[in-house]
Amino acid sequence: MNNSPLLTIITITYNAEQFLERTLQSAQHALNNITNREAVEYLIIDGKSKDNTLQIAERYPFISKIVSEPDRGLYDAMNKGLALARGKYVWFLNAGDEIFDPNVLKTLFSAFESDADVYYSDAMLVRENGDEVGLRSEFTPHSLPNDLKWQDFALGMKVCHQAFIAKRSIAPTYDIDNLSADIDWEIECLKKSGSPYYIKSPLCRYLIGGVSIQNHRRSLIDRFKVLHKHFGLIPSIFNHLRIFWRGVIFSRTHGKYW
């Protein structure tokens, strides 16, 4: 008999007392809407927070495991989560991000019957105060295809990482020294997967202002390294020119988007 959970949700935290509650409350609402809570494993991977992050996490009994120890950054912590995960699928939902609504897990579990390797959707962008900005596919130049392929990442992050769920069996480890390692991770997953499953309703609310945004210049360099790895030098140079002009045109017609 296989007692492994179907889904592992991994939340990375470090001094996250300001935002963690909204993440865990969204998970609680979604869990209340399914009958088999044991099918969901929830991991908190903390970087030895010095605020009340752990006290907040300990108030939620659905959390399967809390690990709090120093790490080498976000992607090192995410690798720890992958190593501990027991679920067939893994979903990274970091502090401040939220499950979109209480029906998401029910929708996901129904979709999991297709046994796809990857599930993905749009994401609702939100500000720190919780105000919605808009769907990522509408508020940024990253339109969302119904038949996602790894080649779609030639112009960068096609799918928000928090709206991308993959089988643990195809999930690689993250490059902890690259701020755009999430792009590389999604590409590697798609290279190993069959046809991904597009979920029409959003899976998450994504809090604007992550590590790559806070270190924008370095993240651009690291993104080039990722695209160079998968698409080659000349195509990556050309595609970065396309990314630049696409951003200029989009911002002129839609306003600043990040």
DRENPA-3360 file (N, C-alpha, C; in nm, 2 decimals, always signed):
BEGIN
1 = MNNSPLLT = +0.08/-0.12/+0.00/+0.00/+0.00/+0.00/+0.09/+0.13/+0.00 ~ +0.06/+0.22/-0.09/+0.14/+0.34/-0.10/+0.07/+0.45/-0.02 ~ +0.14/+0.49/+0.09/+0.09/+0.60/+0.18/+0.15/+0.73/+0.15 ~ +0.22/+0.75/+0.04/+0.28/+0.87/+0.00/+0.18/+0.97/-0.04 ~ +0.19/+1.10/+0.00/+0.10/+1.20/-0.05/+0.10/+1.22/-0.20 ~ -0.01/+1.28/-0.25/-0.02/+1.31/-0.39/+0.06/+1.44/-0.42 ~ +0.05/+1.53/-0.33/+0.11/+1.66/-0.36/+0.19/+1.71/-0.24 ~ +0.31/+1.76/-0.26/+0.38/+1.83/-0.16/+0.39/+1.98/-0.19;
9 = IITITYNA = +0.34/+2.06/-0.10/+0.36/+2.21/-0.11/+0.47/+2.25/-0.03 ~ +0.57/+2.33/-0.09/+0.69/+2.37/-0.02/+0.69/+2.52/-0.01 ~ +0.70/+2.57/+0.12/+0.70/+2.71/+0.14/+0.84/+2.75/+0.20 ~ +0.91/+2.84/+0.14/+1.04/+2.88/+0.18/+1.02/+3.01/+0.26 ~ +1.08/+3.02/+0.38/+1.07/+3.14/+0.46/+1.20/+3.18/+0.52 ~ +1.21/+3.31/+0.54/+1.32/+3.37/+0.62/+1.27/+3.51/+0.67 ~ +1.26/+3.52/+0.80/+1.20/+3.64/+0.86/+1.08/+3.69/+0.78 ~ +0.98/+3.60/+0.77/+0.86/+3.62/+0.69/+0.74/+3.64/+0.77;
17 = EQFLERTL = +0.75/+3.69/+0.89/+0.63/+3.71/+0.97/+0.53/+3.80/+0.91 ~ +0.57/+3.90/+0.83/+0.48/+3.99/+0.77/+0.38/+3.93/+0.67 ~ +0.43/+3.82/+0.60/+0.35/+3.77/+0.49/+0.31/+3.62/+0.50 ~ +0.37/+3.55/+0.59/+0.35/+3.40/+0.60/+0.20/+3.37/+0.63 ~ +0.14/+3.45/+0.72/+0.00/+3.42/+0.76/-0.09/+3.41/+0.64 ~ -0.08/+3.50/+0.54/-0.17/+3.50/+0.43/-0.15/+3.37/+0.34 ~ -0.03/+3.32/+0.34/+0.00/+3.20/+0.26/-0.06/+3.08/+0.33 ~ -0.04/+3.07/+0.46/-0.10/+2.95/+0.54/-0.25/+2.96/+0.55;
25 = QSAQHALN = -0.31/+3.08/+0.56/-0.45/+3.09/+0.56/-0.51/+3.04/+0.43 ~ -0.45/+3.08/+0.32/-0.50/+3.03/+0.19/-0.49/+2.88/+0.17 ~ -0.38/+2.82/+0.23/-0.37/+2.68/+0.22/-0.48/+2.61/+0.31 ~ -0.50/+2.67/+0.43/-0.61/+2.62/+0.52/-0.74/+2.62/+0.45 ~ -0.78/+2.73/+0.38/-0.91/+2.73/+0.32/-0.92/+2.63/+0.21 ~ -0.81/+2.61/+0.13/-0.82/+2.51/+0.02/-0.82/+2.37/+0.08 ~ -0.75/+2.34/+0.19/-0.75/+2.21/+0.25/-0.89/+2.18/+0.31 ~ -0.96/+2.28/+0.36/-1.09/+2.26/+0.41/-1.19/+2.22/+0.30;
33 = NITNREAV = -1.15/+2.23/+0.18/-1.25/+2.21/+0.07/-1.22/+2.07/+0.00 ~ -1.13/+1.99/+0.06/-1.11/+1.86/+0.01/-1.13/+1.76/+0.12 ~ -1.16/+1.63/+0.08/-1.19/+1.53/+0.18/-1.07/+1.46/+0.23 ~ -0.97/+1.45/+0.15/-0.85/+1.37/+0.18/-0.73/+1.46/+0.21 ~ -0.73/+1.51/+0.33/-0.62/+1.61/+0.36/-0.48/+1.54/+0.36 ~ -0.48/+1.41/+0.39/-0.35/+1.33/+0.39/-0.29/+1.33/+0.26 ~ -0.36/+1.36/+0.15/-0.30/+1.36/+0.02/-0.21/+1.48/-0.01 ~ -0.21/+1.57/+0.09/-0.13/+1.69/+0.08/-0.03/+1.70/+0.19;
41 = EYLIIDGK = +0.10/+1.70/+0.15/+0.21/+1.72/+0.25/+0.25/+1.87/+0.24 ~ +0.27/+1.93/+0.35/+0.31/+2.07/+0.35/+0.44/+2.09/+0.43 ~ +0.54/+2.14/+0.36/+0.67/+2.16/+0.42/+0.71/+2.31/+0.43 ~ +0.76/+2.35/+0.55/+0.82/+2.48/+0.57/+0.97/+2.46/+0.58 ~ +1.04/+2.53/+0.49/+1.18/+2.53/+0.49/+1.23/+2.67/+0.52 ~ +1.28/+2.68/+0.64/+1.31/+2.82/+0.70/+1.46/+2.84/+0.71 ~ +1.51/+2.96/+0.68/+1.65/+2.99/+0.69/+1.70/+3.04/+0.82 ~ +1.64/+2.98/+0.93/+1.68/+3.02/+1.07/+1.63/+3.17/+1.10;
49 = SKDNTLQI = +1.50/+3.19/+1.08/+1.44/+3.32/+1.10/+1.47/+3.37/+1.25 ~ +1.48/+3.50/+1.26/+1.50/+3.56/+1.39/+1.37/+3.64/+1.44 ~ +1.26/+3.63/+1.36/+1.14/+3.70/+1.40/+1.04/+3.59/+1.44 ~ +0.91/+3.62/+1.42/+0.81/+3.52/+1.47/+0.76/+3.43/+1.36 ~ +0.84/+3.41/+1.25/+0.80/+3.32/+1.15/+0.76/+3.18/+1.20 ~ +0.85/+3.12/+1.28/+0.83/+2.98/+1.32/+0.71/+2.97/+1.41 ~ +0.69/+3.07/+1.50/+0.57/+3.07/+1.59/+0.44/+3.08/+1.51 ~ +0.44/+3.15/+1.40/+0.32/+3.16/+1.31/+0.30/+3.02/+1.25;
57 = AERYPFIS = +0.40/+2.96/+1.19/+0.39/+2.83/+1.13/+0.34/+2.72/+1.22 ~ +0.39/+2.73/+1.35/+0.35/+2.62/+1.44/+0.20/+2.63/+1.48 ~ +0.13/+2.74/+1.45/-0.01/+2.75/+1.48/-0.10/+2.67/+1.38 ~ -0.04/+2.62/+1.27/-0.11/+2.55/+1.17/-0.08/+2.40/+1.17 ~ -0.18/+2.32/+1.22/-0.15/+2.18/+1.24/-0.14/+2.10/+1.11 ~ -0.18/+2.15/+1.00/-0.17/+2.08/+0.87/-0.03/+2.08/+0.82 ~ +0.06/+2.16/+0.87/+0.20/+2.16/+0.83/+0.27/+2.02/+0.87 ~ +0.32/+1.96/+0.77/+0.38/+1.82/+0.80/+0.51/+1.83/+0.86;
65 = KIVSEPDR = +0.59/+1.93/+0.82/+0.73/+1.93/+0.88/+0.78/+2.08/+0.86 ~ +0.85/+2.12/+0.97/+0.92/+2.25/+0.97/+1.07/+2.23/+0.99 ~ +1.15/+2.28/+0.90/+1.29/+2.27/+0.91/+1.34/+2.41/+0.91 ~ +1.42/+2.44/+1.02/+1.48/+2.58/+1.03/+1.63/+2.57/+1.06 ~ +1.70/+2.61/+0.96/+1.85/+2.60/+0.97/+1.91/+2.70/+0.87 ~ +2.03/+2.75/+0.89/+2.09/+2.84/+0.79/+2.10/+2.77/+0.66 ~ +2.09/+2.85/+0.55/+2.11/+2.80/+0.42/+2.19/+2.90/+0.33 ~ +2.21/+2.87/+0.21/+2.29/+2.95/+0.12/+2.20/+3.03/+0.03;
73 = GLYDAMNK = +2.08/+3.05/+0.07/+1.99/+3.13/-0.02/+1.86/+3.06/-0.06 ~ +1.78/+3.12/-0.14/+1.65/+3.07/-0.17/+1.66/+2.93/-0.24 ~ +1.74/+2.92/-0.34/+1.74/+2.79/-0.41/+1.81/+2.68/-0.34 ~ +1.90/+2.71/-0.25/+1.95/+2.61/-0.16/+1.83/+2.55/-0.07 ~ +1.75/+2.65/-0.02/+1.64/+2.60/+0.06/+1.54/+2.52/-0.02 ~ +1.52/+2.56/-0.15/+1.42/+2.49/-0.23/+1.48/+2.35/-0.26 ~ +1.61/+2.33/-0.27/+1.66/+2.20/-0.29/+1.64/+2.11/-0.17 ~ +1.65/+2.18/-0.05/+1.62/+2.10/+0.07/+1.48/+2.05/+0.07;
81 = GLALARGK = +1.39/+2.14/+0.03/+1.25/+2.10/+0.02/+1.23/+1.98/-0.07 ~ +1.29/+1.99/-0.19/+1.28/+1.88/-0.29/+1.33/+1.75/-0.23 ~ +1.44/+1.76/-0.15/+1.50/+1.64/-0.10/+1.41/+1.57/+0.01 ~ +1.33/+1.66/+0.08/+1.24/+1.61/+0.18/+1.10/+1.56/+0.13 ~ +1.06/+1.62/+0.02/+0.93/+1.60/-0.03/+0.90/+1.45/-0.06 ~ +0.78/+1.40/-0.03/+0.74/+1.27/-0.05/+0.62/+1.26/-0.16 ~ +0.57/+1.37/-0.19/+0.46/+1.38/-0.28/+0.49/+1.34/-0.43 ~ +0.39/+1.29/-0.50/+0.41/+1.26/-0.64/+0.44/+1.39/-0.72;
89 = YVWFLNAG = +0.38/+1.50/-0.68/+0.39/+1.63/-0.74/+0.45/+1.73/-0.64 ~ +0.52/+1.83/-0.68/+0.58/+1.93/-0.60/+0.53/+2.07/-0.64 ~ +0.50/+2.15/-0.55/+0.45/+2.29/-0.58/+0.51/+2.38/-0.48 ~ +0.59/+2.48/-0.53/+0.66/+2.58/-0.45/+0.56/+2.70/-0.43 ~ +0.53/+2.74/-0.31/+0.44/+2.85/-0.28/+0.51/+2.92/-0.16 ~ +0.58/+3.03/-0.19/+0.66/+3.09/-0.09/+0.59/+3.19/-0.01 ~ +0.65/+3.23/+0.10/+0.58/+3.32/+0.20/+0.54/+3.45/+0.13 ~ +0.41/+3.48/+0.14/+0.35/+3.60/+0.07/+0.26/+3.56/-0.05;
97 = DEIFDPNV = +0.30/+3.44/-0.11/+0.22/+3.39/-0.22/+0.10/+3.32/-0.16 ~ -0.01/+3.30/-0.23/-0.13/+3.24/-0.18/-0.19/+3.14/-0.28 ~ -0.25/+3.03/-0.24/-0.34/+2.95/-0.32/-0.45/+3.04/-0.37 ~ -0.49/+3.04/-0.49/-0.57/+3.14/-0.55/-0.71/+3.15/-0.48 ~ -0.77/+3.04/-0.47/-0.90/+3.03/-0.40/-0.93/+2.89/-0.34 ~ -1.03/+2.88/-0.26/-1.05/+2.75/-0.19/-1.08/+2.63/-0.28 ~ -1.11/+2.65/-0.41/-1.14/+2.54/-0.50/-1.01/+2.49/-0.57 ~ -0.90/+2.55/-0.55/-0.78/+2.51/-0.63/-0.74/+2.37/-0.61;
105 = LKTLFSAF = -0.73/+2.32/-0.48/-0.68/+2.18/-0.46/-0.78/+2.08/-0.52 ~ -0.91/+2.11/-0.50/-1.01/+2.02/-0.56/-0.99/+2.02/-0.71 ~ -0.97/+2.13/-0.78/-0.94/+2.14/-0.92/-0.82/+2.06/-0.96 ~ -0.71/+2.08/-0.88/-0.59/+2.01/-0.90/-0.60/+1.86/-0.89 ~ -0.66/+1.81/-0.79/-0.68/+1.67/-0.77/-0.76/+1.60/-0.88 ~ -0.85/+1.67/-0.93/-0.93/+1.62/-1.05/-0.84/+1.62/-1.17 ~ -0.75/+1.72/-1.19/-0.66/+1.73/-1.30/-0.55/+1.62/-1.29 ~ -0.51/+1.59/-1.17/-0.41/+1.49/-1.15/-0.45/+1.35/-1.20;
113 = ESDADVYY = -0.57/+1.33/-1.23/-0.62/+1.20/-1.28/-0.56/+1.18/-1.42 ~ -0.53/+1.29/-1.49/-0.47/+1.27/-1.62/-0.32/+1.22/-1.62 ~ -0.26/+1.23/-1.50/-0.12/+1.18/-1.48/-0.02/+1.26/-1.57 ~ -0.05/+1.38/-1.59/+0.05/+1.46/-1.67/+0.18/+1.48/-1.59 ~ +0.28/+1.52/-1.65/+0.41/+1.54/-1.58/+0.42/+1.68/-1.52 ~ +0.35/+1.78/-1.59/+0.35/+1.92/-1.55/+0.21/+1.98/-1.56 ~ +0.17/+2.06/-1.46/+0.05/+2.13/-1.46/+0.09/+2.28/-1.45 ~ +0.02/+2.37/-1.52/+0.05/+2.51/-1.51/-0.07/+2.59/-1.53;
121 = SDAMLVRE = -0.06/+2.72/-1.49/-0.18/+2.81/-1.51/-0.12/+2.95/-1.51 ~ -0.22/+3.05/-1.52/-0.18/+3.19/-1.50/-0.17/+3.21/-1.35 ~ -0.12/+3.33/-1.32/-0.11/+3.38/-1.18/-0.16/+3.52/-1.16 ~ -0.23/+3.54/-1.05/-0.27/+3.67/-1.02/-0.16/+3.75/-0.94 ~ -0.12/+3.86/-1.00/-0.01/+3.94/-0.93/-0.08/+4.03/-0.82 ~ -0.01/+4.03/-0.71/-0.07/+4.11/-0.60/+0.05/+4.19/-0.53 ~ +0.01/+4.31/-0.48/+0.10/+4.39/-0.41/+0.11/+4.35/-0.26 ~ +0.21/+4.41/-0.18/+0.23/+4.37/-0.04/+0.10/+4.39/+0.04;
129 = NGDEVGLR = +0.02/+4.49/+0.00/-0.10/+4.51/+0.08/-0.22/+4.42/+0.04 ~ -0.19/+4.33/-0.05/-0.29/+4.23/-0.10/-0.37/+4.28/-0.22 ~ -0.36/+4.40/-0.26/-0.43/+4.45/-0.38/-0.39/+4.37/-0.50 ~ -0.49/+4.33/-0.58/-0.46/+4.26/-0.71/-0.41/+4.36/-0.81 ~ -0.31/+4.32/-0.89/-0.26/+4.40/-1.00/-0.32/+4.36/-1.13 ~ -0.34/+4.23/-1.14/-0.39/+4.17/-1.26/-0.33/+4.04/-1.29 ~ -0.38/+3.96/-1.39/-0.32/+3.84/-1.43/-0.19/+3.86/-1.50 ~ -0.09/+3.77/-1.47/+0.04/+3.79/-1.52/+0.04/+3.79/-1.67;
137 = SEFTPHSL = -0.04/+3.71/-1.74/-0.05/+3.71/-1.88/-0.10/+3.83/-1.94 ~ -0.17/+3.92/-1.86/-0.22/+4.04/-1.91/-0.14/+4.16/-1.87 ~ -0.08/+4.15/-1.75/-0.01/+4.27/-1.69/+0.14/+4.27/-1.73 ~ +0.19/+4.16/-1.79/+0.33/+4.16/-1.84/+0.32/+4.11/-1.99 ~ +0.44/+4.12/-2.06/+0.44/+4.07/-2.20/+0.44/+3.91/-2.21 ~ +0.43/+3.84/-2.10/+0.44/+3.70/-2.10/+0.30/+3.64/-2.12 ~ +0.26/+3.63/-2.25/+0.13/+3.56/-2.28/+0.15/+3.41/-2.25 ~ +0.03/+3.35/-2.22/+0.04/+3.21/-2.17/-0.02/+3.12/-2.28;
145 = PNDLKWQD = +0.06/+3.02/-2.33/+0.01/+2.93/-2.43/-0.07/+2.82/-2.37 ~ -0.16/+2.76/-2.45/-0.24/+2.65/-2.40/-0.16/+2.52/-2.42 ~ -0.05/+2.52/-2.49/+0.03/+2.39/-2.52/+0.17/+2.43/-2.49 ~ +0.21/+2.45/-2.37/+0.34/+2.49/-2.33/+0.45/+2.40/-2.37 ~ +0.56/+2.45/-2.42/+0.68/+2.38/-2.46/+0.80/+2.45/-2.40 ~ +0.91/+2.38/-2.38/+1.03/+2.44/-2.33/+1.08/+2.55/-2.42 ~ +1.06/+2.53/-2.55/+1.11/+2.64/-2.64/+1.03/+2.77/-2.62 ~ +0.92/+2.77/-2.56/+0.85/+2.90/-2.53/+0.92/+2.99/-2.43;
153 = FALGMKVC = +1.03/+2.93/-2.37/+1.10/+3.01/-2.27/+1.22/+3.09/-2.34 ~ +1.22/+3.09/-2.47/+1.33/+3.16/-2.54/+1.34/+3.31/-2.50 ~ +1.22/+3.37/-2.46/+1.22/+3.51/-2.42/+1.20/+3.52/-2.27 ~ +1.24/+3.42/-2.20/+1.23/+3.44/-2.05/+1.13/+3.35/-1.98 ~ +1.09/+3.39/-1.86/+1.00/+3.31/-1.78/+0.86/+3.31/-1.83 ~ +0.82/+3.21/-1.90/+0.69/+3.20/-1.96/+0.58/+3.18/-1.86 ~ +0.60/+3.10/-1.76/+0.50/+3.07/-1.65/+0.56/+3.10/-1.52 ~ +0.48/+3.17/-1.44/+0.52/+3.21/-1.30/+0.55/+3.08/-1.23;
161 = HQAFIAKR = +0.66/+3.08/-1.15/+0.71/+2.96/-1.09/+0.60/+2.90/-0.99 ~ +0.53/+2.99/-0.93/+0.43/+2.95/-0.83/+0.30/+2.89/-0.90 ~ +0.30/+2.90/-1.03/+0.18/+2.85/-1.11/+0.23/+2.73/-1.19 ~ +0.34/+2.66/-1.15/+0.40/+2.55/-1.22/+0.42/+2.44/-1.12 ~ +0.35/+2.33/-1.15/+0.36/+2.21/-1.06/+0.41/+2.09/-1.14 ~ +0.51/+2.02/-1.09/+0.58/+1.91/-1.16/+0.58/+1.79/-1.08 ~ +0.59/+1.67/-1.15/+0.62/+1.55/-1.09/+0.76/+1.55/-1.02 ~ +0.76/+1.51/-0.90/+0.89/+1.51/-0.83/+0.99/+1.42/-0.90;
169 = SIAPTYDI = +0.95/+1.32/-0.97/+1.04/+1.23/-1.04/+1.11/+1.30/-1.16 ~ +1.06/+1.41/-1.21/+1.13/+1.47/-1.32/+1.20/+1.61/-1.27 ~ +1.18/+1.64/-1.15/+1.22/+1.77/-1.10/+1.37/+1.77/-1.07 ~ +1.45/+1.85/-1.13/+1.60/+1.86/-1.10/+1.62/+1.95/-0.98 ~ +1.74/+1.95/-0.93/+1.78/+2.04/-0.83/+1.81/+2.18/-0.89 ~ +1.80/+2.28/-0.81/+1.82/+2.42/-0.86/+1.97/+2.45/-0.85 ~ +2.01/+2.54/-0.94/+2.15/+2.60/-0.94/+2.14/+2.71/-0.84 ~ +2.20/+2.69/-0.72/+2.19/+2.78/-0.61/+2.27/+2.91/-0.64;
177 = DNLSADID = +2.35/+2.92/-0.74/+2.43/+3.04/-0.76/+2.37/+3.12/-0.88 ~ +2.25/+3.08/-0.93/+2.19/+3.16/-1.04/+2.06/+3.21/-1.00 ~ +2.04/+3.34/-1.00/+1.91/+3.40/-0.96/+1.79/+3.37/-1.05 ~ +1.82/+3.32/-1.17/+1.72/+3.28/-1.26/+1.71/+3.13/-1.27 ~ +1.75/+3.06/-1.16/+1.74/+2.92/-1.16/+1.60/+2.86/-1.18 ~ +1.50/+2.94/-1.14/+1.36/+2.89/-1.16/+1.33/+2.88/-1.31 ~ +1.38/+2.96/-1.39/+1.36/+2.95/-1.54/+1.42/+2.82/-1.58 ~ +1.55/+2.80/-1.54/+1.62/+2.67/-1.58/+1.54/+2.55/-1.53;
185 = WEIECLKK = +1.49/+2.56/-1.41/+1.42/+2.44/-1.35/+1.29/+2.41/-1.43 ~ +1.22/+2.51/-1.47/+1.10/+2.48/-1.55/+1.13/+2.43/-1.69 ~ +1.24/+2.48/-1.75/+1.28/+2.43/-1.88/+1.32/+2.28/-1.87 ~ +1.40/+2.25/-1.77/+1.44/+2.11/-1.75/+1.33/+2.02/-1.73 ~ +1.23/+2.06/-1.65/+1.11/+1.98/-1.62/+1.04/+1.96/-1.76 ~ +1.02/+2.06/-1.84/+0.95/+2.05/-1.96/+1.02/+1.96/-2.06 ~ +1.15/+1.97/-2.06/+1.23/+1.88/-2.15/+1.21/+1.73/-2.12 ~ +1.18/+1.70/-1.99/+1.16/+1.56/-1.95/+1.01/+1.52/-1.95;
193 = SGSPYYIK = +0.92/+1.61/-1.97/+0.78/+1.58/-1.96/+0.72/+1.55/-2.09 ~ +0.60/+1.49/-2.09/+0.51/+1.48/-2.20/+0.44/+1.61/-2.22 ~ +0.31/+1.60/-2.27/+0.23/+1.72/-2.29/+0.19/+1.77/-2.15 ~ +0.22/+1.90/-2.12/+0.18/+1.96/-2.00/+0.03/+1.98/-2.00 ~ -0.03/+1.99/-1.88/-0.17/+2.01/-1.86/-0.20/+2.16/-1.82 ~ -0.27/+2.23/-1.91/-0.30/+2.37/-1.88/-0.43/+2.38/-1.80 ~ -0.42/+2.44/-1.68/-0.54/+2.47/-1.59/-0.59/+2.61/-1.62 ~ -0.71/+2.62/-1.66/-0.76/+2.75/-1.71/-0.77/+2.86/-1.60;
201 = SPLCRYLI = -0.81/+2.81/-1.48/-0.82/+2.91/-1.37/-0.69/+2.92/-1.30 ~ -0.66/+3.04/-1.24/-0.53/+3.06/-1.18/-0.51/+2.97/-1.06 ~ -0.38/+2.93/-1.04/-0.35/+2.85/-0.92/-0.31/+2.93/-0.80 ~ -0.25/+3.05/-0.83/-0.19/+3.12/-0.72/-0.21/+3.27/-0.73 ~ -0.19/+3.34/-0.62/-0.17/+3.48/-0.61/-0.02/+3.50/-0.58 ~ +0.05/+3.57/-0.67/+0.20/+3.59/-0.66/+0.23/+3.72/-0.61 ~ +0.31/+3.73/-0.50/+0.35/+3.85/-0.44/+0.46/+3.91/-0.52 ~ +0.44/+4.03/-0.58/+0.55/+4.10/-0.66/+0.66/+4.14/-0.57;
209 = GGVSIQNH = +0.78/+4.12/-0.62/+0.90/+4.17/-0.54/+0.99/+4.06/-0.49 ~ +1.02/+3.95/-0.57/+1.10/+3.84/-0.52/+1.25/+3.87/-0.53 ~ +1.33/+3.77/-0.51/+1.48/+3.79/-0.51/+1.53/+3.85/-0.64 ~ +1.48/+3.79/-0.75/+1.53/+3.84/-0.88/+1.49/+3.98/-0.91 ~ +1.38/+4.03/-0.86/+1.34/+4.17/-0.87/+1.43/+4.26/-0.79 ~ +1.46/+4.21/-0.67/+1.54/+4.29/-0.58/+1.69/+4.30/-0.62 ~ +1.73/+4.21/-0.71/+1.87/+4.20/-0.76/+1.86/+4.20/-0.91 ~ +1.79/+4.30/-0.97/+1.75/+4.30/-1.11/+1.87/+4.28/-1.20;
217 = RRSLIDRF = +1.98/+4.36/-1.18/+2.09/+4.36/-1.28/+2.15/+4.22/-1.28 ~ +2.17/+4.16/-1.17/+2.23/+4.03/-1.16/+2.14/+3.92/-1.22 ~ +2.01/+3.94/-1.20/+1.91/+3.84/-1.25/+1.91/+3.84/-1.40 ~ +1.93/+3.96/-1.46/+1.94/+3.97/-1.61/+2.06/+3.89/-1.66 ~ +2.17/+3.91/-1.60/+2.29/+3.83/-1.64/+2.27/+3.68/-1.62 ~ +2.21/+3.65/-1.51/+2.19/+3.50/-1.48/+2.08/+3.45/-1.58 ~ +1.98/+3.53/-1.62/+1.88/+3.48/-1.72/+1.95/+3.45/-1.85 ~ +2.05/+3.54/-1.89/+2.12/+3.52/-2.01/+2.20/+3.39/-2.01;
225 = KVLHKHFG = +2.26/+3.36/-1.89/+2.33/+3.23/-1.88/+2.24/+3.11/-1.90 ~ +2.12/+3.12/-1.84/+2.02/+3.01/-1.86/+1.98/+2.99/-2.00 ~ +1.94/+3.10/-2.07/+1.90/+3.09/-2.21/+2.02/+3.05/-2.30 ~ +2.14/+3.10/-2.27/+2.26/+3.05/-2.34/+2.27/+2.90/-2.33 ~ +2.25/+2.85/-2.21/+2.26/+2.70/-2.19/+2.16/+2.62/-2.27 ~ +2.04/+2.67/-2.29/+1.94/+2.59/-2.36/+1.92/+2.63/-2.50 ~ +1.96/+2.75/-2.54/+1.93/+2.80/-2.68/+2.05/+2.83/-2.76 ~ +2.17/+2.84/-2.69/+2.29/+2.88/-2.77/+2.32/+3.02/-2.76;
233 = LIPSIFNH = +2.44/+3.06/-2.79/+2.49/+3.20/-2.77/+2.42/+3.30/-2.87 ~ +2.42/+3.28/-3.00/+2.37/+3.37/-3.09/+2.22/+3.39/-3.08 ~ +2.14/+3.28/-3.07/+2.00/+3.29/-3.04/+1.97/+3.37/-2.92 ~ +2.05/+3.35/-2.81/+2.02/+3.42/-2.68/+2.05/+3.57/-2.69 ~ +2.15/+3.60/-2.76/+2.18/+3.75/-2.79/+2.06/+3.81/-2.86 ~ +2.02/+3.74/-2.97/+1.91/+3.79/-3.05/+1.78/+3.80/-2.97 ~ +1.76/+3.70/-2.89/+1.63/+3.69/-2.81/+1.63/+3.80/-2.70 ~ +1.75/+3.83/-2.65/+1.75/+3.94/-2.55/+1.73/+4.08/-2.61;
241 = LRIFWRGV = +1.77/+4.09/-2.73/+1.73/+4.22/-2.80/+1.57/+4.22/-2.82 ~ +1.52/+4.10/-2.85/+1.37/+4.10/-2.87/+1.30/+4.12/-2.73 ~ +1.36/+4.07/-2.62/+1.30/+4.09/-2.49/+1.30/+4.24/-2.46 ~ +1.41/+4.31/-2.49/+1.42/+4.45/-2.46/+1.32/+4.53/-2.54 ~ +1.31/+4.51/-2.67/+1.21/+4.58/-2.75/+1.07/+4.55/-2.71 ~ +1.05/+4.42/-2.68/+0.91/+4.38/-2.64/+0.87/+4.46/-2.52 ~ +0.97/+4.47/-2.42/+0.94/+4.54/-2.30/+0.91/+4.69/-2.32 ~ +0.99/+4.75/-2.41/+0.97/+4.89/-2.44/+0.83/+4.91/-2.50;
249 = IFSRTHGK = +0.80/+4.83/-2.60/+0.67/+4.85/-2.66/+0.55/+4.82/-2.57 ~ +0.57/+4.72/-2.48/+0.46/+4.68/-2.39/+0.44/+4.79/-2.29 ~ +0.55/+4.85/-2.23/+0.54/+4.95/-2.13/+0.48/+5.08/-2.19 ~ +0.51/+5.11/-2.31/+0.45/+5.23/-2.37/+0.30/+5.22/-2.39 ~ +0.25/+5.09/-2.42/+0.11/+5.07/-2.44/+0.03/+5.04/-2.32 ~ +0.10/+4.97/-2.22/+0.03/+4.93/-2.10/+0.08/+4.99/-1.97 ~ +0.19/+5.07/-1.98/+0.25/+5.12/-1.86/+0.35/+5.03/-1.80 ~ +0.43/+5.08/-1.70/+0.53/+5.00/-1.63/+0.46/+4.88/-1.57;
257 = YW = +0.53/+4.76/-1.59/+0.46/+4.64/-1.54/+0.53/+4.56/-1.43 ~ +0.64/+4.62/-1.38/+0.71/+4.54/-1.28/+0.76/+4.62/-1.16;
% end
